[in-house]
Amino acid sequence: MLENLTYYNILGLPLIFYLGIISITLFIASAYTGYKNKPIKIHKGLAVSAIIFGAIHILLAVLVYI
């Protein structure tokens, strides 16, 4: 069941690939907003979103092998 969700194809690539791309993009955006001294509210929101997407990405990757 979980393997089907993890490897669900969207435009020929698995869902876990897209979650990884989204999470790394959010981490980079969060670092950039912190570097450019943008409002902390934006930086914090990007960081929380990145952590959530990263956690889902990791959980799907690990749980597929359990």
URZI-V87925 format. One record per backbone hydrogen bond with DSSP energy under -1.0 kcal/mol. CO is the residue of the C=O (numbers start at 1). NH is the residue of the N-H. If there is no record, write none. Layout:
CO/NH, CO/NH
This chain:
1/5, 2/6, 3/7, 5/8, 6/16, 8/15, 10/13, 13/10, 14/18, 15/19, 16/20, 17/21, 18/22, 19/23, 20/24, 21/25, 22/26, 23/27, 24/28, 25/29, 26/30, 27/31, 28/32, 29/33, 30/34, 31/35, 32/36, 33/38, 39/43, 40/44, 41/45, 42/46, 43/47, 44/48, 45/49, 46/50, 47/51, 48/52, 49/53, 50/54, 51/55, 52/56, 53/57, 54/58, 55/59, 56/60, 57/61, 58/62, 59/63, 60/64, 62/65
